[in-house]
Structure formats: structure tokens, C-alpha cells
Amino acid sequence: MKTYMLQQFDYHVWANQQVCNYLKNLPDAVYRQKVDSDFPTIYDTLVHMYVVDRGWLSFLRAGVASDMFEEHVEHLKSSIDSISAETKGRSIEELGQMQEELAVRFRAFIEQLDDIEVIHPSGTFQARCVDYIQHVVNHGTYHRGNITTMLRQLGHLDTSTCIKFKQAIS
């Protein structure tokens, strides 16, 4: 199970890199242009993905979240604001580098886990660590799909991450 999860996570990292590498070749105005989508810009979507990945790693490292009391929720909001602020004014290259550094830390966390199926309670909800990691991967896939749609709305080609990944691992 751990090997499979690492493969899934590696795909997530690789696909994010493909998107960033593609965007590096476009003018800044493209990925900062307002679009009618889940997020106002492609850049904002990438920031969201980074913030959420970082939040999940923090959650998993903690191993447990007690009841979702008001103080805990306020701490989460503050963390999100703080992490988001770190991305302000960053170029796509810098944001891509931040994603890569986070990916190294996240992968190291997965590798050091003795039991990837350990339960991580969050208030009354309980799921295995592996389920949360799969959610991180699925979340990234969802938002890379948003980015594909946004690029098409702006008249640009998207970056196909399925076929290329198969070629990359062959």
C-alpha cells in the first residue's frame, strides 16, 4: 500500500511540475488574468493547491485533530492566511519551487511512516493516513482540471499530464 501511495504522490508532484513548467512559458498576464472559474486566476488556483497541500502535511504530522472548537478553526484560518501571504508577489517559478520543496518534505513524511494505515482522527471523523494522502492527490487532480479549463477559456492549450506521465515512467 505504501509503494502505491508513493506512486500516487509522485504523480501528483510530477503533474504539478508539468503545469508550472507549461505556465513558465506563458506571459505572466495569462496566469494572472481573471477568469470565470472556481478561483479568479490560474495563479490563485496554484496558490490554493500549495496552501492545502501544506495544510494536509501539517495535519498529518500532528497525527490528531481534536474537536473542531472555535480556537482550532481560528488557528486554521490564521495558518491559511499566513501561508497565502508567503506566496504574494511570487513568480510562477518561485511558486513552483515552493511546491517542489514542500513535495520533498511531504514525500519524506510518507516514507518515514511505519504504518500508512494508521487512523488520524479529526473530531468525530476518522480516516486512515493513506486516505488523507489519496485526498491530497485527488484534490490536486481536480484543480489541475480547473487550470486546464481556465487555459482553454483564455485561448491556450493545456498540458496533458496523463499521456506524458505514462511516457515518463516507461
N, C-alpha and C positions, 0 to 999 in steps of 0.2 A: 504493500500500500504506500509506503514511504517513497519508493522509487517512482511510482506512478504520480504521486503528488508533486515530486520534484520535477518530473517531466511537464506536468501541467503548469507549474510555476515558471519553469524555464520558457515555455511557450508564451506565457503572459509577458514576461520580461522582453523576450525577443520581439513580440508583436508591438509592444510599446516603443521599442527602439526603432522598428521599421517606420512607425508613424512619425516619430520625431525626426528621423533621417529624411523622410519624404518632405516634411514641413520645412526643414532647414533649406531646402532648395527653392522654396517659395518666398516671395516678398513678405515681410512682417505684416503688412496690411491685410494679407489674405487670412492668416490665422487669428488676427485681432479684429477682423470685420464682424459686425453684428449680423447675426443670422437668427431666423425664427426657429428655435430648437429648444432642447432641454436647458441648455446653457447659452448665454448671449454670444459667446465666441468659441472657436476651436480651442484657443489658449485657455479659456476658463474651464473647458471640459478637461483638458490635460491637468490643470491645477487641481480640480476636483478629484481626479483619479489619484494623483500623488498624495493629496491630503488624506483620502480614505485609506489608501494602502498603508500610509504611515500610522494612521489611527488603529487599523487592524493589527499591525505589528505590535504596537503599544499594548493593546488589549490582550493579545496572545501572550506576550511576555509577562503581563501581570498575572495571568492564569485564572483570574476570577473577577467578576464584577458583582458587587453586592446589589442590593435593591437599587433601582433607578431613582434614588431620592434626589431632591432638588439640588443639593450641593454637588452631587456627582454629575448631573446634567449640566450645571453651570460650568463645571471643570471641563467637560467635553466641549462645550461651546467655546470656552476660552482657548483650549488647545487648538481647535479648528481655526479660530481667528489668528492665533499666533503662527501656526504653520502656513496658513494662507498668506500672511504678511511677509513671510520669508520668500515667497515667490514673486512679490511685487517688483515690477520693473525688470524682471529676468528675461533674457533672450530665450528662444526655443532651445538653443544649445545648452544654456545653463540649466534650464528646467530638465532637459534630457539627462544631463549629468547628475542632477539631484535624484532623478528617478533611478539611474544606474547605481548610485551609491546606496540608496535605500534598498534596491533589489539585492545587493551583496549582503546587507545586514539581514534582510528577510530570509534569504536562502540559507545563510549561516544558522539562523534560528531553526529553520526546518531541519537542517542536517543534524543539529545537536539534540533534537527531540528524541528521548528514549522511547516514548510511546505516542505516536501521532494520533492515536485514537482516544487519548485522554480527554475527559469531559471538561469543558470550560463553561461553568455556569455564568449566566448573565441575568441577574434577578431570578425570576422563576423559570426562565428559558434555559435549557441545557442542550449543548451540542458538542460533538467531538471536534478537536482541533482541526482534523482533516476536513471537516465540513466547512469550517470558517475559512480555511485556505482555499477550498474549492469556490467558496463565495467570492473571495478576492479575485480569483481568475475569471469567474463569470461576470463580475462587476466590470472588470477591465474590457472584456469582450463586448459587453453591452455598450459601453461608452466609446470604444473604437468604432462600433457601428454608428453611433451618433456622429462621430467625426467624419466617417465616410459619407453620410447623408449631407452633412454641412459642406464638405468639399464639393460634392456634386451640385448643391444649391448655388455654390459660388462659381460653378463652371470649371472645376478642376477634376482631374482624375483622382481616384482614391488609390490607396496602397493595399493590394491584395495580400493578406497575411496568411491565408490558408495554403495556397499552392507553393508559395515561396518557402514556408516553413518545412513542408514535406521535402522540398529540394535541399534545404539547408541541412536537414538531419540525415539525408540519404548518403 
